[in-house]
C-alpha cells in the first residue's frame, strides 16, 4: 500500500513539475497516467471534478479536483439524492448495494466541498463517487479530513485534492448484488501553493 501511495504522490508531483503553465490549473494531466492500463479503468468527467471508475471494484479508485477560497461560499444545500451513474459504461454500483450492509455510502469527492453550486453538489451523489465506509470512520476521521481540505483552501486560497480508496488487492469483502468491494484503507492528498 505504501508503495502505491508513494507512486501516486510521485506521479502527482511529476505532473505538476512538467506542466507548461501554472500547475494548479493543470490537474487534468493526472487523469491519463493514473487511469489507464486496462479495460477496468474508466474516466468520468464532471464539471467540477473527475474520477477514475474501477468496474472490478464497483467504485472510483480516485477523484481529483481543485477547491478555491471563493468556492467555500455556501450557495446550495446537500441534496442526499443518491443515484446510479448513467455515464459509467458498465453500470455503476446501485443504492440497493448499500442497503442493510452496515456501511455508509462514503463520498470520495465530498458534497460539502461543492456547496458553491447546486449542480456540483448533485454530481457528488452519483454512486460512482461512493465507497463503502465504516460509519464511525465516515462520520469521524474522514469527515475531519474533508474539513481539513476546506481549511487549506481558506488558508492558501487554492488546494488540489486527490482522494480515494486503496484498491490494490484482487479480492475484498463485498456488499450488494453488484459486489461492491469494501476497501481497507483510504487516502487524501492535499497540495497548495505557498
C-alpha positions in Angstrom: 0.0 0.0 0.0 2.8 2.5 0.9 4.5 1.8 -2.4 1.3 2.5 -4.4 0.6 5.8 -2.4 4.2 6.8 -2.9 3.9 6.2 -6.7 0.6 8.1 -6.8 2.2 11.1 -5.0 5.3 11.0 -7.2 3.1 10.9 -10.4 1.2 13.8 -8.9 4.3 15.8 -8.4 5.8 14.9 -11.8 2.6 16.0 -13.5 2.9 19.4 -11.7 6.6 19.9 -12.3 6.3 19.2 -16.0 3.3 21.3 -16.8 3.7 24.2 -19.1 1.5 26.7 -17.3 0.6 27.2 -13.6 0.4 23.7 -12.2 -2.7 24.3 -10.2 -4.6 24.7 -13.4 -3.3 21.5 -14.9 -4.6 18.7 -12.6 -6.2 17.2 -15.7 -2.7 15.9 -16.6 -3.1 13.4 -13.8 -6.0 11.6 -15.4 -4.4 9.6 -18.2 -1.4 8.2 -16.3 -3.4 7.3 -13.3 -6.5 5.9 -15.0 -5.2 3.6 -17.7 -3.7 0.2 -18.3 -6.8 -1.9 -18.7 -10.4 -2.0 -19.6 -11.2 -1.9 -15.9 -10.4 1.8 -15.7 -12.9 4.5 -16.9 -12.5 8.2 -16.6 -15.6 10.1 -15.6 -15.6 13.9 -16.0 -17.9 16.2 -14.1 -17.9 19.9 -14.4 -16.0 20.4 -11.1 -14.2 17.1 -10.5 -13.0 13.9 -12.3 -12.8 10.3 -11.2 -11.4 7.0 -12.3 -14.0 4.3 -12.0 -12.9 0.7 -11.5 -15.5 -1.8 -12.7 -13.9 -4.7 -10.9 -14.4 -2.9 -7.5 -17.7 -1.1 -8.5 -16.3 2.3 -7.3 -13.9 5.0 -8.1 -10.2 4.5 -7.4 -9.7 8.2 -7.1 -11.3 11.6 -7.5 -9.4 14.8 -8.3 -10.5 18.4 -8.1 -9.4 21.9 -7.2 -11.1 23.8 -4.4 -10.6 27.6 -4.1 -11.3 30.0 -1.2 -14.1 31.6 -3.3 -15.8 28.2 -3.7 -16.1 27.9 0.1 -19.1 30.4 0.0 -22.1 28.2 0.5 -24.8 28.8 -2.1 -26.5 25.4 -2.1 -27.7 22.7 0.3 -26.7 19.0 0.4 -29.3 17.1 -1.7 -28.9 13.4 -0.5 -30.2 12.3 -3.9 -28.0 9.2 -4.3 -28.3 7.7 -7.8 -26.7 5.3 -10.2 -24.3 6.9 -12.7 -25.7 6.6 -16.2 -22.4 7.5 -17.9 -20.4 4.6 -16.5 -20.4 2.3 -19.5 -20.5 -0.9 -17.4 -23.1 0.5 -15.0 -22.2 1.8 -11.6 -23.0 0.4 -8.2 -26.6 0.9 -7.1 -28.1 2.4 -3.9 -29.5 -1.1 -3.2 -26.0 -2.4 -2.8 -25.6 -0.5 0.4 -29.0 -1.1 2.0 -28.7 -3.2 5.1 -24.9 -3.6 4.6 -23.9 -1.7 7.7 -21.7 0.5 5.6 -22.2 4.2 4.8 -22.2 5.5 1.2 -18.9 7.4 1.7 -18.3 10.2 -0.7 -14.9 10.2 -2.3 -15.3 13.8 -3.6 -17.4 15.2 -0.6 -20.6 17.1 -1.2 -19.5 19.8 1.3 -16.7 20.8 -1.0 -19.1 21.7 -3.8 -21.8 23.7 -1.9 -21.0 26.7 -4.1 -23.2 25.3 -6.9 -26.3 23.1 -6.7 -25.4 21.1 -9.9 -21.9 20.5 -8.5 -23.5 19.1 -5.2 -25.8 16.8 -7.2 -22.8 15.5 -9.2 -21.2 14.2 -5.9 -24.2 11.9 -5.3 -23.6 9.6 -8.2 -22.9 6.1 -6.9 -19.6 6.2 -9.0 -18.4 8.6 -6.3 -19.3 6.3 -3.3 -17.3 3.8 -1.4 -18.4 1.5 1.5 -17.1 3.1 4.7 -17.5 2.1 8.3 -20.0 4.7 9.8 -17.6 5.7 12.6 -14.8 6.3 10.1 -17.0 8.1 7.6 -18.5 10.4 10.2 -15.3 10.7 12.2 -11.8 11.0 10.8 -13.0 11.0 7.1 -15.2 14.0 7.8 -12.4 15.7 9.7 -10.0 15.1 6.7 -12.7 16.6 4.3 -12.9 19.7 6.6 -9.1 19.9 6.5 -9.2 20.3 2.7 -11.5 23.2 3.1 -9.3 24.7 5.7 -6.4 24.5 3.3 -8.4 26.3 0.6 -9.3 29.0 3.1 -5.7 29.4 4.3 -3.8 29.1 0.9 -6.5 30.3 -1.5 -6.5 27.1 -3.5 -5.9 23.4 -2.9 -5.7 20.4 -5.2 -7.2 17.3 -3.7 -6.7 13.7 -4.9 -8.6 11.2 -2.8 -9.9 7.7 -2.8 -9.9 4.1 -1.5 -6.8 2.0 -1.8 -7.7 -0.8 -4.3 -4.6 -3.0 -4.6 -5.9 -6.5 -3.8 -7.6 -8.8 -6.3 -10.3 -9.6 -3.8 -12.0 -7.7 -1.0 -15.1 -8.5 1.0 -18.1 -7.1 -0.9 -21.6 -5.8 -0.5 -24.8 -6.0 -2.6 -25.7 -7.7 -5.9 -23.1 -5.7 -7.7 -20.4 -6.9 -5.4 -19.1 -3.5 -4.3 -15.7 -4.0 -2.7 -15.1 -2.9 0.8 -11.7 -1.3 1.0 -9.4 -1.5 4.0 -7.7 1.9 3.6 -8.5 5.4 2.1 -6.2 8.4 1.4 -6.4 12.1 0.8 -3.6 14.2 -0.8 -3.7 18.0 -0.4 -1.4 20.2 -2.5 -1.4 24.0 -2.2 0.8 26.8 -3.4 2.7 28.5 -0.6 
